[in-house]
Amino acid sequence: MEAEEQRRIEEAVLEILKGADMEESTEYKIRSAAAERLGLDLSLPDRKRFVRKIVESFLLSQKEDDDDGGKVEGEAKEEPEEEEEEDKRGDGEREYDQDGNLIICRLSKKRKVTIQDFKGKTLVSIREYYDKNGKELPSTKGMSLTAEQWTTFSKAVPAVEEAIKKLESEMGRRSN
């Protein structure tokens, strides 16, 4: 992207953010409004990443402007999973894939958990990736969960952990 194009995108996104209801806004809605206003396709990976950085920077600046350290009125809630992952990395830097999706964690060399915005819906994707011409691309091996499905799944995690412990315990007794 050229510097002039970046300046125009940043200006449009910030103008939209300043007038947006942060309780109802999503990155997708902000990006779509800016794309319509500018007549540009902002869904391309490099532009999508650029818009995401502008939105995150705006939200951080809103937090810094809050003198009493509380929540800025009208500020959109951040996902706890993202905050926890940021803390785990220690350096405060978030990692994104080539499509601009937030990488929450790497399960292995080829498997990742990402958060993405798809047609205005937040999805948690657990997917296997493959290498093609030096690019890490998502394969069809994996799944995407809506926020509602993720909530249901996360509530079941303690039961899954308990079942794993029980099974491992039984397997240990059998091998002795």
MIDOSE-1310 file (N, C-alpha, C; in nm, 2 decimals, decimal comma, always signed):
residues 176
meae	+0,08/-0,12/+0,00/+0,00/+0,00/+0,00/+0,09/+0,12/+0,00; +0,04/+0,22/-0,08/+0,12/+0,35/-0,08/+0,08/+0,43/+0,04; +0,17/+0,53/+0,07/+0,15/+0,61/+0,19/+0,03/+0,69/+0,18; -0,01/+0,75/+0,06/-0,13/+0,83/+0,05/-0,25/+0,74/+0,07
eqrr	-0,25/+0,62/+0,02/-0,36/+0,53/+0,04/-0,38/+0,50/+0,19; -0,27/+0,47/+0,26/-0,27/+0,44/+0,40/-0,33/+0,56/+0,48; -0,29/+0,68/+0,44/-0,33/+0,80/+0,51/-0,49/+0,82/+0,49; -0,54/+0,79/+0,37/-0,68/+0,80/+0,34/-0,76/+0,70/+0,42
ieea	-0,71/+0,58/+0,43/-0,77/+0,47/+0,50/-0,78/+0,50/+0,65; -0,66/+0,55/+0,70/-0,65/+0,58/+0,85/-0,75/+0,69/+0,88; -0,75/+0,79/+0,80/-0,84/+0,91/+0,82/-0,99/+0,87/+0,82; -1,03/+0,78/+0,73/-1,17/+0,74/+0,72/-1,20/+0,65/+0,84
vlei	-1,11/+0,55/+0,87/-1,14/+0,46/+0,98/-1,15/+0,54/+1,11; -1,06/+0,63/+1,14/-1,07/+0,71/+1,26/-1,19/+0,79/+1,27; -1,23/+0,85/+1,16/-1,36/+0,93/+1,16/-1,48/+0,85/+1,19; -1,48/+0,73/+1,13/-1,59/+0,63/+1,16/-1,59/+0,59/+1,31
lkga	-1,47/+0,56/+1,36/-1,46/+0,51/+1,50/-1,51/+0,62/+1,59; -1,47/+0,75/+1,57/-1,51/+0,86/+1,66/-1,66/+0,87/+1,67; -1,73/+0,84/+1,56/-1,88/+0,85/+1,57/-1,95/+0,72/+1,59; -1,88/+0,62/+1,62/-1,94/+0,48/+1,63/-1,99/+0,45/+1,77
dmee	-2,09/+0,38/+1,78/-2,14/+0,32/+1,91/-2,05/+0,20/+1,93; -1,96/+0,21/+2,03/-1,86/+0,11/+2,05/-1,92/-0,02/+2,11; -2,04/-0,01/+2,16/-2,11/-0,13/+2,22/-2,16/-0,22/+2,10; -2,19/-0,15/+1,99/-2,25/-0,23/+1,87/-2,16/-0,25/+1,76
stey	-2,04/-0,18/+1,76/-1,95/-0,18/+1,65/-1,86/-0,31/+1,65; -1,83/-0,36/+1,53/-1,73/-0,46/+1,52/-1,63/-0,41/+1,42; -1,51/-0,48/+1,42/-1,41/-0,44/+1,32/-1,47/-0,45/+1,18; -1,54/-0,56/+1,16/-1,60/-0,58/+1,02/-1,69/-0,46/+0,98
kirs	-1,77/-0,42/+1,07/-1,86/-0,30/+1,04/-1,78/-0,18/+1,01; -1,68/-0,15/+1,09/-1,60/-0,03/+1,07/-1,53/-0,04/+0,94; -1,47/-0,16/+0,91/-1,40/-0,18/+0,78/-1,49/-0,17/+0,66; -1,61/-0,22/+0,67/-1,71/-0,22/+0,56/-1,75/-0,07/+0,54
aaae	-1,77/+0,00/+0,64/-1,81/+0,14/+0,63/-1,70/+0,22/+0,56; -1,58/+0,20/+0,60/-1,46/+0,27/+0,54/-1,45/+0,23/+0,40; -1,47/+0,10/+0,37/-1,45/+0,05/+0,23/-1,56/+0,12/+0,14; -1,68/+0,13/+0,19/-1,79/+0,20/+0,11/-1,75/+0,35/+0,10
rlgl	-1,71/+0,41/+0,20/-1,68/+0,55/+0,19/-1,56/+0,58/+0,10; -1,46/+0,49/+0,09/-1,34/+0,52/+0,01/-1,35/+0,45/-0,13; -1,45/+0,36/-0,14/-1,46/+0,29/-0,27/-1,34/+0,20/-0,29; -1,29/+0,14/-0,18/-1,17/+0,05/-0,18/-1,21/-0,09/-0,12
dlsl	-1,15/-0,19/-0,17/-1,17/-0,32/-0,11/-1,08/-0,34/+0,01; -1,13/-0,33/+0,13/-1,05/-0,33/+0,25/-1,05/-0,47/+0,31; -1,10/-0,57/+0,23/-1,10/-0,71/+0,28/-0,97/-0,78/+0,24; -0,89/-0,72/+0,16/-0,76/-0,78/+0,12/-0,67/-0,79/+0,24
pdrk	-0,60/-0,90/+0,26/-0,52/-0,92/+0,38/-0,44/-0,81/+0,43; -0,36/-0,74/+0,34/-0,28/-0,63/+0,39/-0,36/-0,51/+0,44; -0,47/-0,48/+0,37/-0,56/-0,37/+0,41/-0,63/-0,41/+0,54; -0,68/-0,54/+0,55/-0,75/-0,58/+0,67/-0,66/-0,57/+0,79
rfvr	-0,53/-0,61/+0,78/-0,44/-0,60/+0,89/-0,42/-0,45/+0,93; -0,41/-0,37/+0,82/-0,39/-0,22/+0,85/-0,50/-0,16/+0,92; -0,63/-0,19/+0,88/-0,75/-0,14/+0,95/-0,75/-0,20/+1,09; -0,72/-0,32/+1,11/-0,72/-0,38/+1,25/-0,62/-0,31/+1,34
kive	-0,51/-0,27/+1,29/-0,41/-0,20/+1,37/-0,46/-0,06/+1,41; -0,53/+0,01/+1,31/-0,59/+0,14/+1,34/-0,69/+0,13/+1,45; -0,78/+0,03/+1,44/-0,88/+0,01/+1,54/-0,82/-0,02/+1,68; -0,73/-0,11/+1,68/-0,66/-0,14/+1,81/-0,59/-0,02/+1,87
sfll	-0,53/+0,05/+1,79/-0,46/+0,17/+1,83/-0,56/+0,27/+1,89; -0,67/+0,29/+1,82/-0,78/+0,38/+1,86/-0,83/+0,34/+2,00; -0,86/+0,21/+2,02/-0,91/+0,16/+2,14/-0,81/+0,17/+2,26; -0,68/+0,15/+2,23/-0,58/+0,17/+2,33/-0,57/+0,32/+2,37
sqke	-0,58/+0,41/+2,27/-0,57/+0,55/+2,30/-0,69/+0,59/+2,39; -0,81/+0,53/+2,36/-0,93/+0,56/+2,44/-0,91/+0,52/+2,59; -0,84/+0,40/+2,61/-0,81/+0,36/+2,74/-0,72/+0,45/+2,81; -0,61/+0,50/+2,74/-0,51/+0,59/+2,80/-0,57/+0,72/+2,84
dddd	-0,68/+0,77/+2,77/-0,74/+0,89/+2,79/-0,83/+0,89/+2,92; -0,86/+0,77/+2,97/-0,94/+0,75/+3,09/-0,86/+0,77/+3,21; -0,88/+0,89/+3,28/-0,80/+0,93/+3,39/-0,81/+0,83/+3,51; -0,93/+0,78/+3,54/-0,95/+0,71/+3,66/-0,92/+0,56/+3,64
ggkv	-0,87/+0,52/+3,53/-0,83/+0,38/+3,50/-0,95/+0,28/+3,48; -1,07/+0,33/+3,48/-1,19/+0,25/+3,46/-1,22/+0,24/+3,31; -1,33/+0,18/+3,28/-1,37/+0,15/+3,14/-1,42/+0,28/+3,08; -1,37/+0,31/+2,96/-1,42/+0,43/+2,89/-1,56/+0,41/+2,85
egea	-1,65/+0,51/+2,88/-1,79/+0,50/+2,84/-1,80/+0,47/+2,69; -1,88/+0,37/+2,66/-1,90/+0,33/+2,52/-1,79/+0,25/+2,46; -1,69/+0,22/+2,54/-1,58/+0,14/+2,48/-1,62/-0,01/+2,46; -1,58/-0,06/+2,34/-1,62/-0,20/+2,32/-1,54/-0,29/+2,41
keep	-1,60/-0,40/+2,45/-1,54/-0,49/+2,54/-1,43/-0,57/+2,46; -1,32/-0,60/+2,52/-1,22/-0,68/+2,46/-1,24/-0,82/+2,50; -1,21/-0,92/+2,41/-1,23/-1,06/+2,44/-1,13/-1,10/+2,54; -1,17/-1,17/+2,65/-1,07/-1,22/+2,75/-0,97/-1,31/+2,69
eeee	-1,00/-1,39/+2,59/-0,90/-1,48/+2,53/-0,79/-1,40/+2,47; -0,82/-1,29/+2,41/-0,71/-1,21/+2,35/-0,62/-1,15/+2,46; -0,68/-1,10/+2,57/-0,61/-1,04/+2,68/-0,51/-1,15/+2,74; -0,57/-1,27/+2,76/-0,49/-1,37/+2,82/-0,37/-1,41/+2,73
eedk	-0,39/-1,42/+2,60/-0,28/-1,45/+2,51/-0,18/-1,34/+2,51; -0,22/-1,22/+2,51/-0,13/-1,11/+2,51/-0,03/-1,12/+2,64; -0,09/-1,15/+2,75/-0,02/-1,17/+2,87/+0,08/-1,29/+2,86; +0,04/-1,40/+2,80/+0,13/-1,51/+2,78/+0,25/-1,48/+2,70
rgdg	+0,23/-1,40/+2,60/+0,35/-1,37/+2,52/+0,45/-1,28/+2,59; +0,40/-1,20/+2,69/+0,49/-1,13/+2,77/+0,54/-0,99/+2,71; +0,54/-0,99/+2,57/+0,59/-0,86/+2,51/+0,48/-0,77/+2,47; +0,35/-0,81/+2,49/+0,24/-0,73/+2,46/+0,21/-0,73/+2,31
erey	+0,28/-0,80/+2,23/+0,26/-0,80/+2,08/+0,16/-0,91/+2,05; +0,07/-0,88/+1,96/-0,02/-0,98/+1,91/+0,03/-1,04/+1,78; +0,00/-1,16/+1,75/+0,05/-1,22/+1,63/-0,07/-1,24/+1,54; -0,05/-1,21/+1,41/-0,16/-1,23/+1,31/-0,11/-1,32/+1,20
dqdg	-0,21/-1,39/+1,14/-0,17/-1,48/+1,03/-0,18/-1,39/+0,90; -0,15/-1,45/+0,78/-0,14/-1,38/+0,66/-0,28/-1,32/+0,61; -0,39/-1,36/+0,67/-0,52/-1,30/+0,64/-0,56/-1,20/+0,74; -0,47/-1,17/+0,84/-0,50/-1,06/+0,93/-0,58/-1,12/+1,05
nlii	-0,59/-1,25/+1,07/-0,66/-1,31/+1,18/-0,57/-1,32/+1,30; -0,62/-1,29/+1,42/-0,55/-1,30/+1,54/-0,52/-1,44/+1,58; -0,39/-1,47/+1,60/-0,35/-1,61/+1,64/-0,35/-1,61/+1,79; -0,44/-1,69/+1,85/-0,45/-1,70/+1,99/-0,34/-1,79/+2,05
crls	-0,32/-1,90/+1,98/-0,21/-1,99/+2,02/-0,18/-2,09/+1,91; -0,06/-2,14/+1,92/-0,01/-2,24/+1,83/-0,01/-2,37/+1,91; -0,09/-2,47/+1,86/-0,11/-2,60/+1,93/+0,01/-2,69/+1,89; +0,06/-2,67/+1,77/+0,18/-2,75/+1,72/+0,24/-2,67/+1,61
kkrk	+0,33/-2,72/+1,54/+0,40/-2,65/+1,43/+0,29/-2,62/+1,32; +0,20/-2,71/+1,30/+0,10/-2,70/+1,19/-0,04/-2,66/+1,23; -0,07/-2,66/+1,36/-0,20/-2,63/+1,41/-0,21/-2,50/+1,49; -0,32/-2,42/+1,47/-0,33/-2,29/+1,53/-0,48/-2,27/+1,58
vtiq	-0,49/-2,19/+1,68/-0,62/-2,14/+1,72/-0,62/-1,99/+1,68; -0,72/-1,95/+1,60/-0,73/-1,81/+1,56/-0,87/-1,75/+1,58; -0,87/-1,62/+1,59/-1,00/-1,55/+1,60/-1,01/-1,47/+1,47; -1,13/-1,49/+1,40/-1,15/-1,41/+1,28/-1,29/-1,35/+1,27
dfkg	-1,30/-1,26/+1,19/-1,43/-1,19/+1,16/-1,47/-1,24/+1,02; -1,58/-1,31/+1,02/-1,63/-1,36/+0,89/-1,78/-1,31/+0,87; -1,80/-1,23/+0,77/-1,93/-1,17/+0,75/-1,99/-1,12/+0,87; -1,92/-1,05/+0,95/-1,97/-0,98/+1,07/-1,98/-1,07/+1,19
ktlv	-1,94/-1,20/+1,18/-1,95/-1,29/+1,29/-1,81/-1,32/+1,34; -1,79/-1,33/+1,47/-1,67/-1,37/+1,53/-1,66/-1,52/+1,53; -1,55/-1,57/+1,48/-1,53/-1,72/+1,48/-1,40/-1,76/+1,55; -1,40/-1,87/+1,62/-1,28/-1,92/+1,68/-1,25/-2,04/+1,59
sire	-1,14/-2,04/+1,52/-1,10/-2,15/+1,43/-0,98/-2,23/+1,49; -1,00/-2,36/+1,49/-0,89/-2,45/+1,53/-0,86/-2,53/+1,40; -0,75/-2,51/+1,35/-0,72/-2,55/+1,21/-0,58/-2,60/+1,19; -0,56/-2,69/+1,10/-0,43/-2,73/+1,05/-0,39/-2,65/+0,93
yydk	-0,26/-2,61/+0,93/-0,21/-2,52/+0,82/-0,11/-2,60/+0,74; -0,09/-2,56/+0,62/+0,01/-2,62/+0,53/+0,09/-2,51/+0,46; +0,21/-2,55/+0,42/+0,30/-2,45/+0,35/+0,29/-2,46/+0,20; +0,27/-2,35/+0,14/+0,27/-2,35/-0,01/+0,34/-2,22/-0,06
ngke	+0,45/-2,25/-0,12/+0,54/-2,14/-0,18/+0,58/-2,04/-0,06; +0,61/-2,09/+0,05/+0,66/-2,01/+0,16/+0,54/-1,94/+0,24; +0,42/-1,97/+0,21/+0,31/-1,91/+0,28/+0,24/-2,02/+0,36; +0,20/-1,98/+0,48/+0,12/-2,07/+0,57/-0,03/-2,06/+0,54
lpst	-0,09/-2,16/+0,48/-0,23/-2,15/+0,44/-0,31/-2,25/+0,52; -0,44/-2,21/+0,55/-0,53/-2,30/+0,63/-0,58/-2,41/+0,54; -0,58/-2,53/+0,60/-0,63/-2,65/+0,53/-0,78/-2,67/+0,56; -0,84/-2,77/+0,50/-0,98/-2,80/+0,53/-0,99/-2,88/+0,66
kgms	-0,88/-2,92/+0,71/-0,87/-3,00/+0,84/-0,88/-2,90/+0,96; -1,00/-2,90/+1,01/-1,02/-2,81/+1,13/-1,17/-2,77/+1,14; -1,19/-2,68/+1,23/-1,33/-2,63/+1,25/-1,33/-2,49/+1,30; -1,45/-2,43/+1,27/-1,47/-2,29/+1,32/-1,59/-2,29/+1,41
ltae	-1,59/-2,22/+1,52/-1,70/-2,21/+1,61/-1,74/-2,07/+1,62; -1,87/-2,05/+1,63/-1,93/-1,91/+1,65/-1,90/-1,88/+1,80; -1,91/-1,76/+1,84/-1,89/-1,72/+1,98/-1,98/-1,80/+2,07; -2,11/-1,82/+2,03/-2,20/-1,90/+2,11/-2,16/-2,04/+2,13
qwtt	-2,11/-2,10/+2,02/-2,06/-2,24/+2,02/-1,93/-2,25/+2,11; -1,85/-2,15/+2,10/-1,73/-2,14/+2,18/-1,76/-2,14/+2,33; -1,86/-2,06/+2,36/-1,90/-2,04/+2,50/-1,95/-2,18/+2,55; -2,03/-2,25/+2,48/-2,08/-2,38/+2,51/-1,97/-2,48/+2,53
fska	-1,87/-2,48/+2,44/-1,76/-2,57/+2,45/-1,67/-2,53/+2,57; -1,64/-2,41/+2,59/-1,56/-2,37/+2,70/-1,61/-2,41/+2,84; -1,75/-2,41/+2,85/-1,81/-2,45/+2,97/-1,80/-2,60/+2,99; -1,78/-2,67/+2,89/-1,76/-2,82/+2,90/-1,62/-2,86/+2,92
vpav	-1,52/-2,77/+2,91/-1,38/-2,80/+2,93/-1,35/-2,87/+3,06; -1,40/-2,83/+3,17/-1,37/-2,90/+3,30/-1,41/-3,05/+3,29; -1,53/-3,08/+3,23/-1,57/-3,22/+3,21/-1,48/-3,30/+3,12; -1,43/-3,23/+3,02/-1,34/-3,30/+2,93/-1,21/-3,33/+3,00
eeai	-1,16/-3,23/+3,08/-1,03/-3,25/+3,15/-1,05/-3,37/+3,25; -1,16/-3,37/+3,32/-1,19/-3,48/+3,42/-1,19/-3,62/+3,35; -1,26/-3,62/+3,23/-1,26/-3,75/+3,15/-1,13/-3,79/+3,11; -1,04/-3,70/+3,07/-0,90/-3,73/+3,03/-0,83/-3,79/+3,14
kkle	-0,84/-3,72/+3,26/-0,77/-3,78/+3,38/-0,81/-3,92/+3,41; -0,94/-3,94/+3,41/-1,00/-4,07/+3,44/-0,95/-4,18/+3,34; -0,95/-4,14/+3,21/-0,91/-4,24/+3,11/-0,76/-4,27/+3,12; -0,68/-4,16/+3,15/-0,54/-4,18/+3,16/-0,51/-4,27/+3,29
semg	-0,58/-4,25/+3,39/-0,57/-4,32/+3,51/-0,60/-4,47/+3,49; -0,71/-4,50/+3,42/-0,75/-4,63/+3,38/-0,64/-4,70/+3,29; -0,59/-4,62/+3,20/-0,49/-4,68/+3,11/-0,36/-4,71/+3,18; -0,33/-4,63/+3,28/-0,21/-4,65/+3,36/-0,22/-4,78/+3,44
rrsn	-0,34/-4,81/+3,49/-0,36/-4,93/+3,57/-0,36/-5,05/+3,48; -0,40/-5,04/+3,36/-0,40/-5,15/+3,26/-0,26/-5,19/+3,22; -0,17/-5,09/+3,21/-0,03/-5,12/+3,16/+0,06/-5,17/+3,27; +0,01/-5,17/+3,40/+0,09/-5,22/+3,51/+0,08/-5,36/+3,53
